[in-house]
């Protein structure tokens, strides 16, 4: 199974063996920028500034269209990346028959508006806003293996480290080798070292 997103805001679910389109997710009004599938949920981010949660796998009618069950609204510009942080107490058996959401399930979104936000998946409320106030879009992010530190990568070649629970800025680093206004910079953590990749 593979998911694709297009410039019109439509997500397609495809069968890799047959190459047939099996389902359509069609509620976003802007280009699809990022997708995650985890714990029977499809998470999507779009240039319309919203993130949506969809049931997966899903029951659908003859139209092959699915409906989202939650929309997260709060960014002023498009979503650039998503990170899903599930409750540590969940077990795989929890998802055998239904979607299970707890108060500790968190989704983190980053945006071209220069902020990242953590959200309660259970309530849809913003938990923390990570705003560096630099006027540069957040184009990539990652979380340390312990789920404590959020790293955000900006269009100016900088990386910021945040305490996820407190929303507190911990450190700012700059890469002199990254071009400005690239929009394709990506953050990676390799053996406890944070790297900013600039294609």
C-alpha positions as a printed Julia matrix, in Angstrom:
199×3 Matrix{Float64}:
   0.0    0.0    0.0
   1.28   3.47  -0.85
  -0.16   6.96  -0.34
   0.38   9.93  -2.64
  -0.55  13.58  -2.29
  -0.97  16.04  -5.14
  -1.01  19.78  -5.74
  -4.81  19.94  -5.62
  -4.96  18.65  -2.03
  -6.08  15.1   -2.87
  -4.53  12.02  -1.26
  -4.64   8.71  -3.08
  -4.32   5.23  -1.58
  -2.85   2.76  -4.07
  -2.46  -1.0   -4.2
   1.14  -1.7   -5.15
   0.42  -5.12  -6.64
  -2.37  -4.11  -9.01
  -1.52  -0.42  -9.35
  -5.17   0.47  -8.73
  -6.48   3.44  -6.77
  -8.32   2.09  -3.74
  -9.31   5.18  -1.8
  -9.4    8.98  -2.03
  -8.92  11.45   0.81
 -10.16  14.77  -0.52
 -10.71  17.51   2.07
  -7.57  19.65   1.93
  -7.75  22.81  -0.17
  -4.01  23.16  -0.8
  -1.06  21.06  -1.95
  -0.3   17.98   0.16
   3.15  18.46   1.71
   3.58  15.52   4.12
   2.0   12.2    5.1
   2.45   9.72   7.95
   0.7    6.38   8.53
   0.82   5.01  12.09
  -1.47   3.29  14.6
  -4.33   2.93  12.08
  -4.27   6.68  11.37
  -3.25   8.57   8.23
  -1.86  12.01   9.16
  -1.7   14.63   6.42
  -0.3   18.15   6.19
  -1.1   20.7    3.52
  -0.32  24.16   2.2
  -3.81  25.12   3.38
  -2.29  25.38   6.88
  -4.11  22.4    8.37
  -3.25  18.87   9.44
  -5.91  16.18   9.18
  -6.35  12.74  10.72
  -8.02   9.96   8.75
  -8.98   6.4    9.74
  -6.85   3.72   8.07
  -7.67   1.14   6.92
 -11.12   2.5    6.33
 -14.57   1.5    5.27
 -15.79   3.53   2.32
 -18.7    3.58  -0.06
 -18.86   3.21  -3.84
 -17.27   6.65  -4.28
 -14.05   5.36  -2.66
 -13.84   8.54  -0.59
 -12.91   8.67   3.08
 -13.69  11.37   5.64
 -11.22  12.77   8.18
 -12.12  12.55  11.87
 -10.04  15.5   13.1
  -8.66  18.75  11.66
  -5.93  20.73  13.4
  -6.06  24.43  12.58
  -3.71  27.12  13.9
  -0.87  27.75  11.47
  -0.97  30.89   9.33
   0.85  29.29   6.38
   1.36  25.81   4.98
   2.4   22.75   6.97
   5.92  21.57   6.12
   6.44  18.47   8.32
   4.71  16.16  10.82
   5.95  14.1   13.76
   3.71  11.6   15.54
   4.57  10.89  19.18
   2.35   8.08  20.5
   1.64   7.32  24.13
   4.52   5.19  25.49
   2.04   2.96  27.31
   0.3    1.76  24.17
   0.87  -1.78  22.93
   0.51  -3.15  19.42
  -2.57  -5.16  20.42
  -4.38  -1.89  21.14
  -4.74  -1.3   17.4
  -5.95  -4.71  16.27
  -9.6   -3.72  15.92
  -9.95   0.04  16.31
  -8.2    3.38  16.54
  -7.08   4.02  20.11
  -6.26   7.61  21.1
  -5.1    8.59  24.59
  -4.5   11.96  26.23
  -0.73  11.42  25.82
  -0.79  11.02  22.02
   0.87  14.07  20.43
   1.28  15.35  16.89
   3.92  17.99  16.12
   3.53  20.18  13.04
   5.96  22.67  11.49
   5.03  25.45   9.14
   6.25  28.02   6.66
   4.9   30.6    9.14
   8.07  30.1   11.22
   6.51  28.07  14.03
   6.12  24.49  15.14
   3.21  23.35  17.3
   2.5   20.32  19.46
  -1.1   19.15  19.57
  -3.17  16.88  21.75
  -4.59  14.34  19.32
  -7.36  13.53  21.81
  -8.67  17.11  22.1
  -7.24  18.82  19.0
  -5.86  21.61  21.19
  -2.44  23.23  20.83
  -0.17  22.2   23.71
   2.87  24.34  22.88
   3.92  26.74  20.13
   7.63  26.82  19.28
   8.2   30.29  17.85
  11.74  31.54  17.32
  10.52  34.86  15.94
  13.07  34.82  13.13
  10.74  35.39  10.18
  11.99  32.22   8.51
   9.91  29.15   7.76
  10.43  25.84   9.59
  11.06  23.34   6.8
  12.17  20.28   8.74
  12.21  18.86  12.25
  13.02  15.75  14.21
  12.85  14.49  17.8
  15.63  12.93  19.85
  15.26   9.18  20.59
  13.97   9.89  24.11
  11.19  12.17  22.86
  12.41  15.07  25.01
  14.02  17.49  22.54
  12.5   18.85  19.35
  14.93  20.09  16.7
  13.57  22.56  14.15
  15.38  23.51  10.94
  14.85  26.93   9.37
  15.15  28.37   5.92
  18.07  30.54   7.09
  20.23  27.46   7.78
  19.73  27.48  11.55
  18.7   24.69  13.93
  16.91  25.25  17.23
  16.54  22.76  20.07
  13.42  22.92  22.23
  12.15  21.18  25.33
   8.97  19.61  23.93
   6.94  19.53  27.14
   7.87  23.04  28.27
   8.1   24.72  24.87
  11.4   26.25  26.03
  14.2   27.14  23.61
  17.4   25.32  24.64
  19.96  26.12  21.95
  20.48  27.8   18.58
  23.04  26.59  16.04
  23.9   27.91  12.59
  25.31  26.1    9.57
  27.5   28.32   7.42
  27.29  25.9    4.51
  23.52  26.07   4.0
  22.04  28.42   1.41
  19.26  30.75   2.44
  15.76  30.44   1.0
  16.34  26.82   0.05
  13.18  25.32   1.54
  14.58  21.78   1.25
  16.86  21.6    4.29
  16.41  18.43   6.39
  17.47  17.53   9.93
  18.9   14.12  10.84
  20.16  12.64  14.11
  23.01  10.15  13.68
  24.65   8.66  16.79
  23.44  11.56  18.99
  24.76  14.22  16.58
  22.31  16.56  14.84
  22.96  17.3   11.16
  21.31  19.81   8.84
  21.37  18.52   5.25
  21.24  21.18   2.56
  20.68  19.74  -0.95
